[in-house]
């Protein structure tokens, strides 16, 4: 894949592709770039419906100028374990953040979640998040409160009594269950509408089909979540030693 920054012409091609309803992957193929590059570019600059090539180009130039006078931050970054490429990790964290944003999470919440997921410990403190993301403790607190309300992080105290924010397999289970249960109210309200609008009428039939669809999806999702949890939490049996 070619390196270097996106040019103004590249951004014009991205804008045209979005206007034509092309997927990020298709736009990326046309420019011979990674899909993640196009995804980050669009999400940084207003999203697919508000992206403008000239505004995106000027915004990138401003960000570059703001960074130029700053002292190099590379030596201050924590060393990467397991021989990882620090720049590759940073790029991946940005890509993961963008994916979380596309799923509906606000930007700061996505940054915090992406940061936690790329730690080997699966947990992090406020001070560590402040240092890594270069934001205020208040911003971290707000993001954590939101993520906790969505069952996407959990608070714990470590041996030094510091509050840590944790992600693990069980949180995805809890979040999935909460998401599935959120359909129950839609189903109930849809069926109330059937009685009001008159069974058999076009509007009532539409609402009844909605309720039946969500009922089926919810039941399937709950069943799949239970099965997945059971499989993931089952420890593999240790292989028996060979007889010699």
C-alpha positions in Angstrom: 0.0 0.0 0.0 1.3 3.5 -0.8 2.4 5.6 2.1 2.2 9.3 2.7 -0.6 11.6 3.6 -3.8 11.9 1.7 -3.6 14.6 -1.0 -6.4 17.1 -1.8 -7.1 15.1 -4.9 -7.5 11.9 -2.8 -10.0 13.7 -0.6 -12.0 14.9 -3.6 -12.2 11.2 -4.7 -13.3 10.2 -1.2 -16.1 12.9 -1.3 -17.2 11.7 -4.7 -17.3 8.1 -3.6 -19.4 9.0 -0.5 -21.8 11.0 -2.7 -22.2 7.9 -4.9 -22.9 5.8 -1.9 -19.8 3.7 -2.1 -18.5 1.7 0.8 -15.3 2.7 2.5 -13.6 -0.5 1.2 -14.6 0.4 -2.4 -13.3 3.9 -2.1 -10.0 2.6 -0.6 -9.5 0.2 -3.5 -9.9 3.1 -5.9 -7.2 5.0 -4.1 -5.1 1.9 -3.4 -5.2 2.7 0.3 -6.1 0.7 3.4 -9.8 0.8 4.3 -8.8 2.0 7.8 -7.2 5.1 6.3 -10.4 6.1 4.5 -12.5 5.2 7.6 -10.4 7.4 9.9 -10.3 10.3 7.3 -14.1 10.4 7.0 -14.9 10.0 10.7 -12.4 12.7 11.7 -14.0 15.1 9.3 -17.8 15.1 9.9 -18.7 11.5 9.0 -20.1 10.2 5.7 -23.0 12.7 5.4 -21.0 15.8 6.3 -17.6 15.1 4.7 -16.2 17.9 2.6 -12.9 17.5 0.8 -11.7 21.1 1.1 -12.6 21.4 4.7 -11.0 18.1 5.5 -7.8 19.2 3.8 -7.6 22.5 5.6 -8.4 20.8 9.0 -5.5 18.3 8.4 -3.1 21.1 7.6 -4.1 22.9 10.8 -3.5 19.8 12.9 -0.1 19.4 11.2 0.9 22.9 12.0 -0.2 22.6 15.6 1.9 19.5 16.1 5.0 20.8 14.3 6.3 23.2 17.1 5.7 20.6 19.8 8.5 18.7 21.3 8.9 15.1 20.1 6.6 12.9 22.2 8.1 9.5 21.0 10.6 9.1 23.9 7.8 9.9 26.4 5.5 7.1 25.2 5.5 4.0 27.3 7.6 1.1 25.8 5.6 -1.5 24.0 5.8 -5.0 25.4 6.2 -8.2 23.3 8.3 -6.4 20.7 5.3 -4.5 19.3 5.7 -1.7 16.8 4.6 1.4 18.7 3.4 3.2 15.6 1.4 0.2 14.4 -0.2 0.0 17.9 -1.1 3.7 17.8 -2.6 3.3 14.3 -4.6 0.3 15.3 -5.9 2.0 18.4 -7.1 4.8 16.2 -8.8 2.4 13.9 -10.6 0.6 16.8 -11.8 4.0 18.1 -13.3 4.8 14.7 -15.1 1.4 14.6 -16.6 2.1 18.0 -17.7 5.5 16.8 -19.4 3.9 13.7 -21.2 1.6 16.1 -22.8 4.7 17.8 -20.5 5.5 20.6 -19.5 9.2 21.1 -15.9 10.1 20.2 -14.4 10.4 23.8 -16.1 7.2 24.9 -14.7 5.4 21.9 -11.2 6.7 22.6 -11.4 5.5 26.2 -12.8 2.1 25.2 -10.2 1.6 22.5 -7.4 2.6 24.9 -8.6 0.0 27.5 -9.0 -2.8 25.0 -5.4 -2.4 23.7 -3.9 -2.9 27.2 -2.7 -6.4 28.0 -4.1 -6.0 31.5 -7.6 -5.2 30.2 -7.8 -2.4 32.9 -6.4 1.1 33.4 -6.6 4.0 35.9 -7.8 7.5 35.3 -4.2 8.9 35.5 -3.1 6.5 32.9 -6.0 7.4 30.6 -5.3 11.1 31.1 -1.6 10.6 30.1 -2.3 8.4 27.1 -5.2 10.4 25.7 -4.0 13.9 26.8 -7.4 14.9 28.1 -8.7 16.2 31.5 -9.7 13.9 34.3 -13.3 15.3 34.0 -13.5 14.1 30.4 -12.4 10.6 31.5 -14.9 10.6 34.3 -17.7 11.5 32.0 -16.7 8.9 29.5 -16.4 6.1 32.1 -19.8 7.0 33.6 -21.4 6.6 30.1 -19.6 3.4 29.3 -20.5 1.9 32.7 -24.1 2.7 32.1 -23.9 0.7 28.9 -22.3 -2.2 30.6 -19.1 -1.7 28.5 -16.7 -1.2 31.4 -16.6 -2.2 35.1 -14.9 -0.4 38.0 -12.6 -2.2 40.4 -10.2 -1.4 43.2 -6.6 -2.7 42.9 -4.3 -3.6 45.7 -3.3 0.1 46.1 -7.0 1.1 46.4 -6.8 2.8 43.1 -9.9 2.7 40.9 -9.4 0.8 37.7 -11.7 0.5 34.7 -11.9 -3.0 33.4 -13.1 -4.8 30.2 -13.5 -8.5 29.9 -15.5 -11.2 28.2 -18.3 -11.1 30.8 -18.9 -7.4 30.0 -19.8 -8.2 26.4 -22.2 -10.8 27.7 -23.9 -8.3 30.0 -24.0 -5.7 27.3 -25.5 -8.1 24.8 -28.2 -9.2 27.4 -29.0 -5.5 28.1 -29.3 -4.8 24.4 -31.6 -7.7 23.8 -33.8 -6.8 26.7 -34.1 -3.3 25.4 -36.2 -4.8 22.6 -38.9 -5.9 25.0 -40.3 -2.4 25.4 -40.5 -1.9 21.7 -42.3 -5.2 21.3 -44.8 -4.4 24.1 -45.5 -0.9 22.6 -45.9 -2.3 19.1 -48.5 -4.7 20.3 -50.4 -2.0 22.1 -50.6 -0.2 18.8 -52.1 -3.3 17.2 -55.1 -3.1 19.5 -55.5 0.7 19.0 -55.1 0.7 15.2 -57.3 -2.4 14.7 -56.0 -6.0 14.1 -55.8 -6.7 10.4 -55.3 -3.1 9.3 -52.1 -2.3 7.3 -50.7 -0.2 10.2 -51.5 -2.9 12.8 -50.1 -5.6 10.6 -46.8 -3.7 10.3 -46.5 -3.2 14.0 -47.3 -6.9 14.7 -44.6 -8.0 12.2 -42.2 -5.7 14.0 -43.0 -7.2 17.3 -42.7 -10.8 16.0 -39.4 -10.0 14.3 -37.9 -8.4 17.5 -39.3 -11.3 19.6 -37.5 -13.8 17.4 -34.2 -11.7 17.3 -34.2 -11.2 21.1 -34.8 -14.9 21.8 -32.1 -15.9 19.4 -29.6 -13.3 20.7 -30.2 -14.4 24.4 -29.7 -18.0 23.5 -26.6 -17.3 21.5 -25.1 -15.2 24.3 -25.7 -18.0 26.8 -24.1 -20.6 24.5 -21.1 -18.3 23.8 -20.6 -17.6 27.4 -20.6 -21.3 28.3 -18.1 -22.1 25.6 -15.7 -19.2 26.4 -15.8 -20.0 30.1 -15.2 -23.7 29.7 -11.5 -24.4 30.3 -9.8 -26.7 27.9 -8.7 -29.9 29.5 -5.0 -30.3 29.9 -3.5 -32.9 27.5 -2.4 -36.1 29.2 1.3 -36.7 29.2 2.7 -39.2 26.7 3.5 -42.6 28.1 7.2 -43.3 27.7 
